[in-house]
Amino acid sequence: MEGEFSQKFYTIEEVARKVGLSQKRIRDYERAGFINPMRHQRTNNRIFTDFDIDQIQRINFLVRKRGFTLKSLQQLFKYAPCWEIFDCKERTDCAAFQNPHEPCWRSVGDCVCKKPCATCVVYLVRSFKKEKLLVRKAQELS
C-alpha cells in the first residue's frame, strides 16, 4: 500500500511477517501504548509505517533480549529519557537531549528522528499519568 509522498504503508499481516511476530503480539504492543498505527478510513484496519515497524522492533528487542515485561517497559518509558532507552547516537543534536527537563514533544527545535512525536513510544506512554513510585508503594503496603 503506497501513500502520498511515497511513504510506504503496511497491513498488520505484512508487519507481522516483516518483524517475525504474531499479529496478536503486535496488538498487545498497541494495547500497552507502545505504538499507535493509523486506521484506514473505510475499513478501520491498522496501517503501519516504517517508523511503526522500527518501534515494534525496538520494543521486541527490549522484551526478548533485555527481559522486560510490557508493564515494566511502560514504567521505563514514563521515567527514562528516550536517548538512554534507545542508545541514540545523535543525542547531542536532539532538542530532547538539550532540554532534558522539558518533554521532548514540547522542546524548541527539531527532533533528530524527524518523525511525528505522536507516533513515538515515549510520547505515547507518557500520556499516562506519572505517579510517585515510592509513595504509591508505601500506601499499598499499609
C-alpha positions, 0 to 999 in steps of 0.5 A, a space after each residue: 500500500 503506497 501513500 502520498 509522498 511515497 511513504 510506504 504503508 503496511 497491513 498488520 499481516 505484512 508487519 507481522 511477517 516483516 518483524 517475525 511476530 504474531 499479529 496478536 503480539 503486535 496488538 498487545 504492543 498497541 494495547 500497552 501504548 507502545 505504538 499507535 498505527 493509523 486506521 484506514 478510513 473505510 475499513 478501520 484496519 491498522 496501517 503501519 509505517 516504517 517508523 511503526 515497524 522500527 518501534 515494534 522492533 525496538 520494543 521486541 528487542 527490549 522484551 526478548 533480549 533485555 527481559 522486560 515485561 510490557 508493564 515494566 517497559 511502560 514504567 521505563 518509558 514514563 521515567 527514562 529519557 528516550 536517548 538512554 532507552 534507545 542508545 541514540 547516537 545523535 543525542 547531542 543534536 536532539 532538542 530532547 537531549 538539550 532540554 532534558 527537563 522539558 518533554 521532548 514533544 514540547 522542546 524548541 527545535 527539531 527532533 533528530 528522528 524527524 518523525 511525528 512525536 505522536 507516533 513515538 513510544 515515549 510520547 505515547 506512554 507518557 500520556 499516562 499519568 506519572 505517579 510517585 513510585 515510592 509513595 504509591 508503594 508505601 500506601 499499598 503496603 499499609 
